[in-house]
Amino acid sequence: MRQEKKALTLKTLTKSNVWDLQENDIFRMWESAEKDADMKDNMRHYLDVIKSAFDIEEIKIDKPEVIKKYEARGFKVGQVRFDEDSKAKWGIKKRPILRVTDLTYENIRHISAAKLIEVLDRNFGGGWDSLSQSIKDIIESGFDISTTTLPKDRLRKPGGMYEKKVNDGFEVLEIAKGLWVEAIFAKAKPEIERPRMKYDDLEDLDDDKDLDNEEDLPEEEDRFEDEDDDEDDYDEDKLTEESYRTTYETDPEDLNLEAEGMSDEYDED
């Protein structure tokens, strides 16, 4: 389950959930954290997380004409404070996701299937297989992907794959390949929240495991009795007989060995 924007603070910000925010959210969160005692010590970490999704530029010339130029480039301009005696003016702009190379494991779950189709359509015309495996892995970590290539007049055949996928909520990108068309279907995967065990539950689990192990262990006397039984089973005569049993029980004269030839060799030496 994703955290709501209102619940996010600089302390809970990660390189994944930062993609849920907009420029004004960053200014608001920074202002809320200005009075925190550990703000200065952790500032480098906060900036590193924010810069993974936003471009930040310090505006050193605070004049209206300069600020207008930043705003024309899509930056939101605001003032931030580092401590009681230090402040600055920032221009902040969220990094756009325009090309497949802009996709990361951190931001892939923060775009829609329609946005993904838009990015794919803008970046290539060679089809799904033209993407590198690393890009495919990123995309498939957040989306269910299916592809099919059919003659143009058969692609949207009633009852076919195209119709079924669209009815199931998939977005579609069609790529013309002569008289054929490749269709790429994309649908966001549901996020699965993994249940977390409480510390007390883990202690109880360990206790139960210990009890189970104790029940499985034989009594001390039983263990010694088993060892004695093993010693009683030891048969020295049997062991000796089996250990030194002749490998070949056939008369050596019946074996197909060139014994005479071997004997002649040794006689010559």
Disulfide bonds with the S-S distance in Angstrom:
none
